[in-house]
Amino acid sequence: MANVATADDAKTRPMTGEEKKVIFASSLGTVFEWYDFYLYGSLAVYIGATFFSSYPETTRNIFALLAFAAGFLVRPFGALVFGRLGDLVGRKYTFLVTILIMGLSTFLVGILPGAAQIGIAAPILLIVLRMLQGLALGGEYGGAATYVAEHAPNGRRGYFTSWIQTTATLGLFLSLVVILLVQFALGKEAFAAWGWRIPFLLSCVLLGISVWIRLKMNESPAFKKMKEEGKGSKAPLKEAFGQWKNAKIALLALFGAVVGQAVVWYSGQFYALFFLTGVLKVDGQSANIMVAISLLLGTGFFVFFGWLSDKIGRKPIIMAGLLLAMLTYFPLFKALTWAGNPALAQAQATVRATVTAAPDDCKFQFNPTGTAKFTTSCDIATAFLTRNSVPYDVVTTAAAGTPATVKIGEATINSYDAIAAGDGAKAAGAAFEKQTNMALHDAGYPLVRGAAKVPESKLDGFVAANPELALDAAAVRGGEKTVVPADKLIADKLLTKDEVGAATEMAVYTIAGGGTYAMVADPANVNWTTIIAVLTVLVIYVTMVYGPIAALLVEMFPTRIRYTGMSLPYHIGNGWFGGLLPATAFAMSAAQGDIYYGLWYPIIFAGITLVIGMLFLPETKDRDIHAMD
């Protein structure tokens, strides 16, 4: 194995072949683990359609919540399970187990029959597999970082472990590239029907490569030395977190480093993508490509800042990254808005909506799984405006029991209470959304109204309900039409089974500009250069806080509890504080009627970490981890 050098020349000598092998093998396997983990989030729409859509709403919500919990909240438990195992039996064998669990779980998702084939067993098995993924990821990172760090010479640990830090970004990049390639090759319909399974199935190939490489690796020299000297811990969990001298180190690692790193990382790589697609309405394929390009441009900085941390310290770089993020997030995300959807930015600058509601009618809309239903008239109004990126003010002067109103320019639209509306809630919702969209369109918001498909039996009602279209029913009937079989009318939700009745087929008319409204970003006006530049800056912030942190965490804990001690704060910070960022930021924006207000979430937590880190976090770059026991 690599020589554990302590001499000064170890800081400048070339990396040995054995050291390169250790880094390559550890990093490659971890890339594949992150690839597997990210696939679920990237393909959640298709997974939901296959496994959840045939069940009642309450059941779907339970499964969505379980899937969310498995992906993020379970990770710290994986850190405890595999951290303990890694400190007891060794680094190599533990993260060999984690990659086997992750790879097999991901492959099985690709071949798992849907709810239409095996019923309720399908979503249950999917949740089990997702939980296994979360547990495996909880054990992988700590093992890989510890393994590489314990092979690194003193004075080069930041550089060596920085390669591990590239793996999460490279895993995300790989998943985006594979998904895009399969989409291009198959087309959208085939991809939605079955092609989404291909990226999961490819994990079997990646798993084989990773296992083959890791089987050729040896145990880390620090762990072997500790075992030979009989200094290993018999109860790593109790020693790491049950003794205050070690527990306080874990708390300092969490709040003085990892929490800030996590929110900057999730803001730069995940919330930025959500902001482009969910807030600015840039089409998903273009947004994925731009994010992939920025990741490609910025990934090298992980290694640069890891190398730099060996020269000037871990702490200054991490703290500088936090400070820069805090100072520049607002202008950077505003620049994204003007570059991604200038028409929306202009409309936001000139037109604000006003929601007038009773004092108790508005709630905080925290919705991490995307399944919560908001039923009060205020919540319905503000949720709709937030989804469409419309800034608004809430005035709580309405009398109790009266529905909220939305004022846009000179137009005032009445909202509705979904529970009070009862069976009429669907019709009330359609009317509210249509009137609000028309007011927004007239005020300059970039809304496009799609085509409507109207069956013959509903044509007269459609004409009467849409006077703004100035349609003539006879003229529509005299134009082009498509005769559609009854079963397809039901499947496409154009008619219910009762509405079809005894008919075997029916004429369907396509009416341009008569369908639903959608907020869009005009592809011709999307400034790719500016967006990629801003995204790259956000990625560089990620590299500043993330590049040196593996070395920092490794150097904070002694060998006997290192795997356990560093893994738990890392996964609590990233799995909980980072994983909850998109949902919390969206809820904060909804509460304030401001698409940028959610940025206070990463800014505040980065600030907390900056203060604690500056006051209490030690500099660790000169520590000899082989002498800490």
TORLUM-696386 format. One record per residue (C-alpha): x, y, z. Coordinates in steps of 0.1 Angstrom, whole numbers, plus 5000, padded with zeros to 4 digits. Layout:
N
XYZ
...
***
This chain:
629
500050005000
500950364998
503650475021
502450695050
504950965046
505851215073
508851375057
508751725042
509351595007
506051415009
504351755004
505951804970
506751454956
504651324927
501651104936
502650734936
500950484914
499450314945
498050644957
496550714923
494950374924
493450434959
491950774948
490650644915
489050334930
487450514959
486250804937
484850594909
482750384932
481450694950
480550864917
478450554908
476750574942
475850934937
474650854902
472350594915
471050824943
470351114919
468450904894
465450874917
465051254921
465651324884
463151064873
460551104901
457751204877
458050884857
458550674889
455450834904
453350764873
454450394873
454150314910
451850564927
449350714903
446750434905
446150474942
443850714962
445351044970
445950965007
447850654998
449950834972
450851104997
451950845022
454150674996
455651004985
456451105021
458150765026
460150804994
461251155005
462251035040
464150735026
466150955002
467251215027
466251155063
467550795064
471050885054
472250965090
471050625101
473250475073
476150675087
475550525121
475250165109
478150165084
480250405104
480250165133
480949875110
483850065093
485450145127
485049785138
485949565108
487649815084
487150075057
487549855027
484949595035
482449835047
482350055016
482449734995
479149645012
477649995006
478249994969
476749644966
473649754984
473350074964
474049914930
471649624934
468949844948
469150084919
469149794893
466149644909
464249974906
464849934869
463149594867
460549634894
457049584879
454649874884
451449904903
449449794873
451249454874
451749364911
449449614929
450349754963
453549554964
455149774938
455250104958
456149914990
459049744973
460150074958
460250244992
462249955006
464749984978
464950364982
465550315020
468450085011
469850344988
469650605016
471350375041
474150285016
474850645008
475050725045
477950475048
479650535015
480950895018
482550855052
484250535042
485650675009
486850995025
488450815055
490050555033
491750815010
492751035039
494450755057
496550685026
497451045021
500851195032
500651465058
500551795040
498651665010
495451535026
493351825012
494451754977
494051374980
490551394995
489351664971
489051394944
486451234966
484651574968
484251574930
482151254931
478751404941
478951664913
480251404888
477551164899
474851434892
476551524859
476651154849
473051104857
471951414837
474051304807
472650954807
469051074811
469551324783
471151074759
468350814765
465751084760
467251194727
467650834715
464050714724
461951024722
459751164750
456850914747
458950604747
461150744775
458050814796
456550474790
459650254796
462850424787
463250584821
464250244834
467350224812
469550464834
468650244864
469549924846
472950074835
473850084872
474449704870
477449774846
478750044869
478349824899
480449544883
483249784875
483249934910
483249604928
485949454906
488149754914
487449764951
488149394955
491749464945
492249734972
493849675006
492849805040
494050155050
497450165067
496150375096
493350125104
495749825100
498249985124
495550065149
494249705149
497749555152
498349775182
495049675197
493750035199
490549985181
487250095196
484949815209
481850055208
482450325183
478950475186
479150505224
482650645222
481950895194
478651035207
478350915243
481551085255
481351465257
484951505245
484051345212
480351445210
481351815212
483651765182
480751615162
478551915171
481252155162
481751975129
478051995122
477352355131
480752505125
481252355090
478852105076
475452295079
476852595060
478552365034
475252175029
473052475022
475652634998
476052294981
472252244977
471652604966
474352584939
473552244925
469952174932
468052484941
469552664911
468052394889
464652414906
464752794903
465352774866
462652524859
460052574887
460352954891
461553084858
459852824837
462852744815
462252404799
463752114817
465951984790
467652324784
468052374822
469652034826
472052104798
473052444813
473552294847
475652004832
477852254814
478352464846
479252144865
481752054839
483352394840
483452414878
484252064889
488052114887
487852374914
487152104940
490651974934
492052324933
490652434966
491552094982
495152154971
495052514983
493752405017
497052215022
498852555017
496652805036
494352585056
490852435054
489052695075
489853015055
488552865022
485352725037
484553045055
485353255025
482953045004
480153085030
480753465031
480753504993
477553304990
475853515017
476853845000
476053754964
473053504964
470453774959
472153954929
473153624913
469653474914
468253804902
470653784873
469353434866
465853574864
466753844839
468753604818
466353304820
462953484815
463353854809
459653894802
458753754836
461453974852
459954284836
456454184846
457554124882
459254464883
456054644872
453054444885
452454294920
449254114930
447454194963
445753914982
443154035007
442153775032
440853715067
443653705093
443453325100
443053225064
446753215054
449052935064
452752855060
452952625030
455652375039
455352095014
458551875012
456851594992
454851804969
451651634980
450151865006
446752014998
446052375008
442352435011
441652785025
440953065000
444053255009
446352945006
444852854972
445453204959
448953244973
449952894962
448752964927
450553294925
453753134939
453652854913
453453114886
456253324901
454053634907
455053864935
452253964959
451354134991
448953985016
446554225034
444654055062
441754305065
438954085052
436153985075
436253635089
434553375068
434853575035
436853435006
440153594997
440453814967
443353874943
443854214927
446054234896
446054574879
442354674877
441054314879
439854164911
439253784913
437453594941
439253294954
437353004971
437552765000
437952404987
436252245016
433252485016
432952444978
432552064982
431751894949
432052234931
435652274941
437052154908
434852404888
435552684912
439352614909
439152614871
437252944871
439653104896
442752994877
441353104843
440353454855
443653504873
445653384843
443753624820
444453914844
448153824845
448353784807
446754134803
449254274828
452254154807
453153814823
454553564797
451553324797
450753114767
447352954763
447452604747
445052424725
441852264739
440451934728
436651944731
434351644726
431151704706
428951664736
430751954754
431252194725
428252414732
429052444769
432752524760
431752804736
429352954762
432052934790
434753114768
433153424754
436653584751
437453344723
434453464701
433753114689
430853004667
429852644674
428552584639
431852714624
433852484647
431752184637
432252264601
436052264605
438551984612
437651714637
438951374649
436751084657
438050924689
436950584703
435150584736
437850414756
440450674745
438050954754
438050814789
441750734791
442651094779
440151224805
438151414779
434951244792
434051034821
432550684817
429050824826
429451104801
430350864773
427250654780
426450414752
428550604725
431250404709
433050704695
432751084693
434051374673
436751584691
437651944680
440952104686
440552474694
443752674693
444252914722
441352764741
443152544766
444952604798
447452884804
451052814812
453853054823
456753004799
460253124792
460553204755
463452994743
464553264719
465153504748
466953264772
470453394776
472553074778
475853244782
474753454813
472953164829
475952924825
478253194839
476053254870
475652874875
479352834873
479953094900
477452914922
479352584915
482652754924
481152854958
480152484962
483752384955
485052634981
482952495009
483052134998
486452074984
488452095017
485751965040
486551585038
490051655050
488751885078
486351615090
488851335089
491351545108
488851625136
488451265148
490950995159
491350675139
489350455163
486050645157
486850845125
484450665102
481550695127
482451045140
482751215106
479851035089
476951135112
477451515111
478051505074
474851325066
472751525092
473951845076
473551735040
470651505043
468451725066
469652085064
470552055028
467851815017
465052025031
466252345014
464152334982
460852275001
461652525028
462752795005
459652754984
457452775015
459253095026
458753244992
455053154993
454653315027
456153645015
455053654979
458653704968
460553444946
463853544962
462753534999
463553165002
467253254997
467253365033
467252995043
470852925030
472053275038
470953245075
472352895080
475552985062
475853285085
475353065116
478152835104
480353125096
480053275131
480552935149
483252835125
485253155129
484953155167
485452785175
486452565145
490152475147
492552475118
493452115111
495752105081
498952045101
497551765122
499151425119
496151185119
498450885125
499551025158
496051125171
495450785187
***
